[in-house]
């Protein structure tokens, strides 16, 4: 669907006339031409209108408009290979990102993170130069993007306990106390998985502290999977520090729920990580 056509439908759903909306930004003529796919609006004008209509940018723009098509294709290949533990396919994806990384630093970082993940899945030592380069990058970040947060999640288990605690503190500071959007959701997921890694390291005091910190966050109902993972954290904490049988019982209940939802990918991943305890 063309952007102008999509905008027109949203405008009508919000019960706005072109004349009324033109008072927010643009003009009657420019909005009319945009809706009829004759011209484009400036980003400044379009963003003001979307904000006024309470439409998020990632809702309005197609994914291909926001993210490079090659990246989407490789990301899908990575997810498929990762879910099936296809190491050869993962290495092929890493190599493709490495080639792209010759002209794009983000792609280079992705290739390093995939290399680390393959090494961990194959129970091989992670290349220390790669680990150091990634740690230096993550420590240098001032503005965390979704890509940065996802990449850290991929390689969280190569970092020391002290490094993870720094990242958790940083993410808790940027997480909305009333999470609502996709950035909040992914940030919460990475915090939770970093806490799981702290549990794996055997630090009961800090694990207890961070789990209680997460309990203060008001999660909306549609964060159902994130709420379920908080129960998984509780199961891991109990299994590691308090009562193995109780922790295992809760974990099995969570797996049954994931199976009921048909979420086989998370079921395999959560069970695999729990077995590391």
Buried (B, 14 or more C-beta within 10 A) or exposed (E): EEBBEBBBEBBEEEEBEBEEBBEBBBEBEBBBBBBEEEEEBEEEBBBBBBEBBEBEEBEBBEEEEEBBEEBEEBBEBBEEBBEEEBBEBBBBBBEBBBEBBEEBEBBBBBBBBBBBBBBBEEEEEBBEEBBEBBBEBBEEEEEBEEEBBBBBBBBBBBBEEEBBBEBBEBBBEEBEEEBEEEBBBBBBBBBBBBBBBBBBBEBEEBBBBBBEBBEEBEBEEEBEEBEBBBBBBBBBBBBBBEEEEEBBBBBEEBBEBBEEEEBEEBBBBBBEBBEEB
